[in-house]
Amino acid sequence: MSVLCTLKLEGMRFHAFHGSLEVERELGQVLEVSLCISYDVPLADLGKPDSVYAYAEIYETVQKVVMGTKYETMEGLTFAIAKKLLDDYAETEMVEASVKRGQLYVPGVLSSSEVTLMVTREDLLEE
């Protein structure tokens, strides 16, 4: 028997170079990434550290995606994060990933924008 665990990591911050505007890709901006990762763990293994996800490894995986490639849209970046986690962690059933940014180049007052995607393993099969 196994249980479905959901790991939440909130507020991972990176100075990255994503966006559709040249200024965003050249100067960069601080992006905040948050995740909910759902995965199965055998009930008998819940107390074993090597049976649950290591937070530092998840952080490093996200960091590599955020810092490794420039995306023109936050949606593209958010999907890439979710896909990488599903690809790298076989027990993962679903990833909800959010990317939030505070610096916005819009002609008005706006404190932040955020994109959230929920991606399941089945979604990747349809790709």
C-alpha positions in Angstrom: 0.0 0.0 0.0 1.2 3.5 -0.8 0.1 7.0 0.1 0.1 10.1 -2.1 2.4 12.8 -0.6 2.3 16.4 -1.7 5.5 18.3 -1.2 5.3 22.1 -1.3 8.3 24.4 -1.9 7.4 28.0 -2.0 9.3 31.2 -2.7 12.4 29.9 -4.5 14.0 33.1 -5.9 16.2 33.4 -9.0 17.6 36.4 -10.9 16.9 35.2 -14.4 16.6 36.4 -18.0 13.2 35.4 -19.3 10.5 37.4 -21.1 9.3 38.6 -24.5 11.0 42.0 -24.2 14.6 42.6 -24.9 15.1 44.5 -21.6 13.8 41.4 -19.7 16.2 39.1 -21.4 19.2 41.5 -21.0 18.7 43.0 -17.5 16.8 40.1 -16.0 14.4 40.1 -13.1 13.7 38.3 -9.9 11.4 35.4 -10.4 9.7 33.5 -7.6 9.0 29.8 -8.2 6.6 27.7 -6.0 5.8 24.0 -6.4 3.4 21.3 -5.2 4.7 17.9 -6.2 2.5 14.9 -5.7 4.1 11.5 -5.5 3.5 8.0 -4.2 5.4 6.6 -1.3 5.0 3.1 0.1 3.4 3.4 3.5 6.1 1.3 5.1 8.8 3.7 3.8 7.4 7.0 5.0 9.9 7.2 7.8 12.9 6.6 5.5 14.7 9.7 4.2 15.7 8.0 1.0 12.1 7.2 0.2 10.9 10.8 0.1 12.1 13.6 -2.1 15.1 15.6 -1.0 14.3 19.3 -1.0 17.8 20.4 -2.0 17.6 18.1 -5.1 14.3 19.6 -6.1 15.6 23.1 -5.7 18.7 22.3 -7.8 16.5 20.8 -10.5 14.3 23.9 -10.6 17.4 26.2 -10.6 18.9 24.4 -13.6 15.7 24.9 -15.6 15.3 28.6 -14.6 18.9 29.5 -15.2 19.6 27.1 -18.1 17.4 28.4 -21.0 15.8 31.7 -21.8 12.0 31.5 -22.3 10.0 34.2 -23.9 6.9 33.4 -21.8 6.4 32.6 -18.2 4.0 29.9 -19.3 6.9 28.2 -21.3 9.2 28.4 -18.3 6.6 27.1 -15.9 5.8 24.1 -18.2 9.5 23.4 -18.5 9.9 23.2 -14.7 6.9 20.9 -14.3 8.1 18.7 -17.2 11.6 18.4 -15.9 10.3 17.3 -12.5 8.0 14.7 -14.0 10.8 13.4 -16.3 13.4 13.2 -13.5 11.2 11.8 -10.7 9.4 8.6 -11.7 7.1 8.5 -8.7 5.7 12.0 -9.5 2.1 12.0 -10.5 1.4 15.7 -10.7 3.3 19.0 -10.5 1.7 22.3 -9.9 4.3 25.0 -10.7 3.9 28.8 -10.3 6.3 31.5 -11.5 5.7 35.0 -10.2 7.5 38.2 -11.1 7.3 41.7 -9.6 9.0 43.7 -12.3 6.6 44.4 -15.0 7.0 46.5 -18.1 3.3 47.6 -18.4 1.9 51.1 -18.8 0.2 51.2 -15.4 0.3 50.1 -11.8 0.6 46.3 -11.3 2.4 44.7 -8.3 3.1 41.3 -9.8 2.0 38.7 -12.3 1.9 34.9 -11.8 1.5 31.9 -14.0 0.4 28.6 -12.5 0.2 25.3 -14.4 -0.9 21.9 -13.2 0.8 19.1 -15.3 0.2 15.4 -14.8 2.2 12.5 -16.2 -0.7 11.8 -18.6 -0.4 15.3 -20.0 3.2 14.5 -21.1 2.0 11.3 -22.9 -0.3 13.6 -25.1 2.7 15.8 -26.0 
